[in-house]
Amino acid sequence: MKKPYLIAIAMFAALVIWMATGLLGKPDATEQVQTPAEKTEKRVLVQTQTQNSQPVQLELTVQGHVEPNREVIIRSDIAGRVQDVLVEDGQHVEAGTLLVRFDMEDRKSKLAKEEALLESRRQAYSRTEKLGNVNFQSKSAIEDAFAALKEAEANVAEIRNEINKLEVRAPFAGVVDRRAVEKGAYLLANGEIARFVDNNPLKVVVPIAQQNIKQLSKGVTSEVDFAIGQKRPGTLKFISPLANEQTRTFRVEISVDNPGYEIPAGISAEVKIPTSRVSGHFVSPAILALDEQGRMGIKTVDDTSSVIFNPVSIIQATKDGIWVEGLPDSARIITVGQGFVEAGAKVDVAEKNSDETHRAAGVASYIGSSQ
């Protein structure tokens, strides 16, 4: 009878101890109201850089070729033998410089003969005119004497003009590109003497597509990068009013000063022609991202530390970065960590400062460890 009584007492004591243990281990009120989302949420740390939009000068970059300002083939006006050649290939000369001299041959004697004949006919006409005034000569005789006088004057003028053409001079300042005659050579009238070019200024000719021609205007300063490694400013001087029928492009000429004749004609060149000005942000192409619709954009952070995806378009590219439009005038651009966050996510922000390398390394390390 005593044994069941002791068992009941032991069971009651064990029950009391178990209940007491449950009360002592009961969680407090704060732990009961904490949601699972709050226990597991962990924000990503990103680095941002606040940037204001800037005016961007848009440029049209085209390939072209270089032409001389002027180019002529110098030819002889008369037939004759070359007595002297006074220039060499590649020589620069000023306007009026003597290039070639022809042999005089018998032109001096012909001139003396024609001048003597002219004087004789001048005196004959004077006598005939005086006699005509006293009615001792007919009107027709006076007219014949006058015609003979004019013929003699024409012959003298022709020979003198021919003598003047014995010396061929440079029509303008330039360079003898190619000499076509040697001393002692005989040239017919209109025979080639030399090709003569003027390389100051130069004309850089570029083809502009029909959809871009309205963006250009005369007088704008352009940047010309020549194939030989030199860069010079140039002025847009000419826009053709007629497109090429085959290519539908317009001929545009940029004038570039070349006082030292350092840049030759005939080479290729790249020209950057200013068109219009827009507002944009200069960024690294590495921060570009795509959204679910495949749109290109840049991620920014708003005042609530939420990520925003901003669709952008590239307006100009350089070797150091790209200019884009589509961002707010003032934007907190995510420069490190943009690949680890999505639009709408809350993030912790580290603003870019002067210790850029150290900060970027810390952010990258934090992001790697939080994944």
C-alpha positions as CSV (number, residue, x, y, z in Angstrom):
1,M,0.0,0.0,0.0
2,K,2.9,2.4,0.7
3,K,4.6,1.8,-2.6
4,P,1.8,3.3,-4.9
5,Y,1.6,6.3,-2.6
6,L,5.3,7.0,-3.1
7,I,5.1,6.6,-6.8
8,A,2.3,9.2,-7.0
9,I,4.2,11.7,-5.0
10,A,7.3,11.3,-7.3
11,M,5.2,11.8,-10.4
12,F,3.6,15.0,-9.0
13,A,7.0,16.4,-8.1
14,A,8.3,15.7,-11.6
15,L,5.3,17.4,-13.1
16,V,5.9,20.5,-11.0
17,I,9.6,20.7,-12.0
18,W,8.8,20.4,-15.7
19,M,6.2,23.2,-15.6
20,A,8.6,25.4,-13.8
21,T,11.3,24.8,-16.3
22,G,8.9,25.8,-19.2
23,L,8.1,29.1,-17.6
24,L,11.7,30.0,-17.0
25,G,12.6,29.3,-20.6
26,K,9.7,31.2,-22.2
27,P,10.9,33.8,-24.8
28,D,10.4,37.5,-24.0
29,A,7.9,39.8,-25.7
30,T,10.4,41.3,-28.1
31,E,11.4,38.0,-29.5
32,Q,7.8,37.0,-30.0
33,V,7.0,39.9,-32.3
34,Q,10.1,39.6,-34.5
35,T,9.3,38.5,-38.0
36,P,11.3,35.9,-40.0
37,A,12.0,38.5,-42.7
38,E,13.6,40.8,-40.0
39,K,15.8,38.0,-38.8
40,T,17.1,37.2,-42.3
41,E,17.3,40.6,-44.0
42,K,20.8,41.8,-44.7
43,R,21.5,44.9,-46.9
44,V,24.3,45.0,-49.5
45,L,26.8,47.7,-49.2
46,V,27.4,49.7,-52.4
47,Q,29.5,52.6,-53.3
48,T,28.0,55.6,-55.0
49,Q,29.2,58.8,-56.6
50,T,27.0,61.9,-56.7
51,Q,27.3,63.5,-60.1
52,N,25.7,66.5,-61.8
53,S,24.9,66.6,-65.5
54,Q,27.2,68.6,-67.7
55,P,26.8,70.1,-71.2
56,V,28.3,67.8,-73.8
57,Q,29.4,68.9,-77.3
58,L,28.3,66.3,-79.7
59,E,30.7,65.5,-82.6
60,L,30.4,63.8,-85.9
61,T,33.5,61.7,-86.6
62,V,34.2,61.0,-90.3
63,Q,37.1,59.7,-92.4
64,G,38.3,61.8,-95.3
65,H,41.3,62.7,-97.5
66,V,43.5,65.7,-97.9
67,E,43.6,67.8,-101.1
68,P,45.9,70.8,-101.9
69,N,44.3,74.3,-101.9
70,R,45.2,74.7,-105.6
71,E,46.7,72.5,-108.2
72,V,47.6,73.4,-111.8
73,I,49.5,71.9,-114.7
74,I,51.7,74.7,-116.1
75,R,51.9,74.5,-119.9
76,S,53.7,76.5,-122.5
77,D,51.9,79.1,-124.5
78,I,54.3,78.9,-127.4
79,A,56.5,76.4,-129.2
80,G,60.2,76.5,-128.7
81,R,63.3,75.0,-127.2
82,V,63.9,75.1,-123.5
83,Q,67.0,77.2,-122.7
84,D,67.0,77.1,-118.9
85,V,65.2,75.1,-116.2
86,L,65.5,77.1,-112.9
87,V,63.6,74.9,-110.4
88,E,63.8,71.3,-109.1
89,D,61.1,68.8,-108.1
90,G,59.8,69.6,-104.6
91,Q,61.1,73.1,-104.5
92,H,58.9,75.8,-102.9
93,V,58.7,79.1,-104.7
94,E,56.9,82.3,-104.3
95,A,54.5,83.8,-106.8
96,G,56.2,85.2,-109.9
97,T,59.3,83.0,-109.5
98,L,60.9,82.2,-112.9
99,L,60.5,78.5,-113.6
100,V,61.6,77.9,-117.2
101,R,63.1,80.1,-120.0
102,F,62.8,79.4,-123.7
103,D,65.4,80.2,-126.3
104,M,65.0,83.5,-128.0
105,E,66.0,82.1,-131.4
106,D,65.2,84.6,-134.2
107,R,62.5,86.5,-132.4
108,K,64.6,89.6,-131.9
109,S,65.4,89.9,-135.6
110,K,61.8,89.4,-136.4
111,L,60.8,92.1,-133.9
112,A,63.3,94.5,-135.4
113,K,62.0,93.8,-138.9
114,E,58.4,94.3,-137.9
115,E,59.2,97.5,-135.9
116,A,60.9,99.0,-139.0
117,L,57.9,98.0,-141.1
118,L,55.6,99.6,-138.6
119,E,57.5,102.9,-138.6
120,S,57.4,102.9,-142.4
121,R,53.7,102.4,-142.5
122,R,53.1,105.0,-139.8
123,Q,54.9,107.6,-142.0
124,A,53.1,106.4,-145.1
125,Y,49.7,106.8,-143.4
126,S,50.7,110.3,-142.2
127,R,51.6,111.4,-145.7
128,T,48.5,109.9,-147.2
129,E,46.3,111.6,-144.6
130,K,47.9,115.0,-145.2
131,L,47.3,114.7,-149.0
132,G,43.8,113.6,-148.4
133,N,43.1,116.8,-146.5
134,V,43.9,118.8,-149.6
135,N,42.1,116.4,-151.9
136,F,45.2,115.0,-153.5
137,Q,44.5,111.4,-152.2
138,S,41.3,109.5,-152.4
139,K,39.4,108.3,-149.3
140,S,40.1,104.6,-150.2
141,A,43.9,105.3,-150.3
142,I,43.7,106.7,-146.9
143,E,41.8,103.7,-145.6
144,D,44.3,101.3,-147.2
145,A,47.2,103.1,-145.5
146,F,45.5,103.0,-142.2
147,A,44.8,99.3,-142.5
148,A,48.4,98.6,-143.4
149,L,49.5,100.6,-140.3
150,K,47.2,98.6,-138.0
151,E,48.5,95.3,-139.5
152,A,52.1,96.3,-138.7
153,E,51.1,97.3,-135.2
154,A,49.5,93.9,-134.7
155,N,52.6,92.0,-135.9
156,V,54.8,93.9,-133.6
157,A,52.5,93.3,-130.6
158,E,52.3,89.6,-131.5
159,I,56.1,89.2,-131.5
160,R,56.5,91.2,-128.3
161,N,53.9,89.0,-126.6
162,E,55.6,85.9,-127.8
163,I,58.9,87.2,-126.4
164,N,57.3,87.9,-123.1
165,K,56.1,84.2,-123.0
166,L,59.6,82.9,-123.3
167,E,59.8,83.2,-119.5
168,V,57.4,81.0,-117.5
169,R,56.7,82.1,-114.0
170,A,54.9,80.6,-110.9
171,P,51.3,81.6,-110.9
172,F,51.1,81.6,-107.1
173,A,53.2,80.5,-104.1
174,G,53.6,76.8,-104.0
175,V,55.6,73.7,-104.6
176,V,56.9,72.2,-107.9
177,D,55.4,68.7,-107.5
178,R,56.7,67.3,-110.8
179,R,58.9,68.9,-113.5
180,A,58.1,67.6,-117.0
181,V,60.9,69.3,-119.1
182,E,64.7,69.4,-119.2
183,K,67.1,71.9,-120.7
184,G,67.3,71.5,-124.4
185,A,63.9,69.9,-124.9
186,Y,61.6,71.2,-127.6
187,L,58.1,71.9,-126.6
188,L,55.0,72.4,-128.8
189,A,52.5,75.0,-127.8
190,N,50.4,73.8,-124.8
191,G,53.2,71.3,-123.8
192,E,53.4,70.4,-120.1
193,I,56.1,72.1,-118.1
194,A,55.4,71.1,-114.5
195,R,52.6,70.3,-112.0
196,F,52.4,73.0,-109.4
197,V,50.5,72.7,-106.1
198,D,49.7,75.0,-103.2
199,N,49.4,73.2,-99.9
200,N,48.6,76.2,-97.7
201,P,45.9,76.0,-96.7
202,L,45.0,72.3,-97.1
203,K,41.5,71.1,-97.9
204,V,40.3,68.1,-95.9
205,V,37.4,66.5,-97.8
206,V,34.9,64.3,-96.0
207,P,31.7,62.6,-97.2
208,I,28.7,63.4,-94.9
209,A,25.6,61.1,-95.0
210,Q,22.3,62.7,-96.0
211,Q,20.8,62.1,-92.6
212,N,23.6,64.1,-90.9
213,I,24.0,67.0,-93.3
214,K,21.5,69.3,-91.5
215,Q,23.6,69.1,-88.3
216,L,26.5,71.0,-89.9
217,S,27.1,74.7,-90.4
218,K,29.8,76.7,-92.1
219,G,32.4,78.4,-89.9
220,V,32.6,75.8,-87.1
221,T,36.0,74.8,-85.9
222,S,36.8,71.1,-86.3
223,E,39.6,68.9,-85.1
224,V,41.6,67.1,-87.8
225,D,43.8,64.1,-87.0
226,F,46.1,63.4,-90.0
227,A,47.4,60.0,-90.8
228,I,51.0,61.1,-90.3
229,G,50.3,61.7,-86.6
230,Q,49.7,65.5,-86.5
231,K,46.5,67.2,-85.2
232,R,45.4,70.6,-86.4
233,P,42.2,72.7,-86.0
234,G,40.3,73.5,-89.2
235,T,37.3,75.6,-90.3
236,L,34.4,74.2,-92.2
237,K,34.4,76.2,-95.4
238,F,32.2,74.4,-97.9
239,I,29.1,72.2,-97.9
240,S,28.1,70.9,-101.3
241,P,24.5,71.7,-102.3
242,L,24.3,68.4,-104.3
243,A,24.6,64.9,-103.0
244,N,26.6,62.2,-104.8
245,E,24.2,60.1,-106.9
246,Q,25.8,56.8,-106.0
247,T,26.6,57.2,-102.3
248,R,24.0,59.9,-101.3
249,T,26.7,61.7,-99.4
250,F,27.6,65.4,-99.5
251,R,31.1,66.7,-100.1
252,V,32.2,68.9,-97.1
253,E,35.6,70.7,-97.0
254,I,37.5,71.8,-93.9
255,S,40.3,74.3,-94.4
256,V,43.5,73.7,-92.4
257,D,46.4,76.2,-92.2
258,N,49.7,74.6,-93.2
259,P,52.2,77.5,-93.2
260,G,55.3,75.3,-93.0
261,Y,54.1,72.9,-95.6
262,E,54.7,70.1,-93.0
263,I,51.5,68.2,-93.9
264,P,51.4,66.8,-97.5
265,A,48.3,66.5,-99.6
266,G,46.9,63.1,-100.7
267,I,46.9,61.5,-97.2
268,S,43.9,60.4,-95.1
269,A,42.5,62.2,-92.1
270,E,39.9,61.8,-89.4
271,V,37.7,64.8,-88.7
272,K,35.6,65.6,-85.7
273,I,32.9,68.2,-86.5
274,P,30.9,69.7,-83.7
275,T,27.1,69.4,-84.2
276,S,25.0,70.2,-81.1
277,R,25.1,70.5,-77.3
278,V,23.2,68.3,-74.9
279,S,23.3,67.5,-71.1
280,G,24.8,64.2,-70.0
281,H,26.8,62.3,-67.5
282,F,30.3,60.9,-68.0
283,V,30.7,57.4,-66.7
284,S,32.7,54.2,-67.1
285,P,31.0,51.7,-69.5
286,A,31.7,49.0,-66.8
287,I,28.7,50.3,-64.7
288,L,26.2,49.7,-67.5
289,A,23.5,47.1,-66.8
290,L,20.5,45.5,-68.5
291,D,17.0,45.2,-67.0
292,E,14.5,42.3,-67.6
293,Q,13.3,44.0,-70.8
294,G,16.9,44.1,-72.2
295,R,17.2,47.9,-71.8
296,M,20.6,49.4,-71.1
297,G,20.8,51.5,-68.0
298,I,22.6,52.7,-64.9
299,K,21.6,52.0,-61.3
300,T,21.3,54.8,-58.8
301,V,20.2,55.2,-55.2
302,D,17.4,57.6,-54.1
303,D,17.0,59.4,-50.8
304,T,15.4,56.3,-49.2
305,S,18.5,54.1,-50.0
306,S,16.5,52.3,-52.7
307,V,18.0,51.1,-55.9
308,I,16.6,52.7,-59.1
309,F,17.2,51.4,-62.7
310,N,17.6,54.3,-65.1
311,P,17.4,53.5,-68.9
312,V,20.1,55.5,-70.7
313,S,21.5,56.0,-74.2
314,I,25.1,56.6,-75.2
315,I,25.5,60.0,-76.8
316,Q,29.3,60.0,-77.2
317,A,32.2,57.6,-76.5
318,T,35.8,58.4,-75.8
319,K,38.9,56.3,-74.9
320,D,38.4,57.3,-71.2
321,G,34.6,56.6,-70.8
322,I,31.2,57.4,-72.3
323,W,28.7,60.2,-72.1
324,V,25.1,59.1,-71.5
325,E,21.7,60.8,-71.2
326,G,18.7,59.6,-69.3
327,L,19.9,60.1,-65.7
328,P,18.5,62.9,-63.4
329,D,20.4,66.2,-63.4
330,S,21.9,65.1,-60.0
331,A,22.3,61.4,-59.6
332,R,23.8,59.1,-57.0
333,I,25.4,56.6,-59.3
334,I,26.3,53.1,-58.0
335,T,29.9,52.7,-59.1
336,V,30.7,49.5,-57.1
337,G,28.3,46.7,-56.3
338,Q,25.7,47.4,-59.0
339,G,25.9,43.8,-60.1
340,F,24.7,42.5,-56.7
341,V,21.5,44.6,-56.3
342,E,18.2,44.8,-58.2
343,A,15.9,47.8,-58.7
344,G,13.8,48.4,-55.5
345,A,16.3,46.8,-53.1
346,K,17.3,48.6,-50.0
347,V,21.1,49.1,-49.7
348,D,23.7,50.5,-47.4
349,V,25.6,53.4,-49.1
350,A,29.3,54.3,-49.0
351,E,29.8,57.6,-50.8
352,K,32.9,57.8,-53.0
353,N,35.6,60.0,-51.4
354,S,39.3,60.8,-52.0
355,D,40.4,57.4,-50.7
356,E,38.8,55.8,-53.6
357,T,41.0,52.7,-53.9
358,H,40.7,51.8,-50.3
359,R,37.0,52.3,-50.2
360,A,36.3,50.4,-53.4
361,A,38.4,47.5,-52.1
362,G,36.5,47.5,-48.8
363,V,33.1,47.5,-50.5
364,A,34.1,44.7,-52.8
365,S,35.3,42.7,-49.9
366,Y,32.1,43.3,-48.0
367,I,29.9,42.3,-50.9
368,G,31.8,39.1,-51.5
369,S,31.5,38.1,-47.9
370,S,27.8,38.9,-47.7
371,Q,26.8,36.6,-50.6
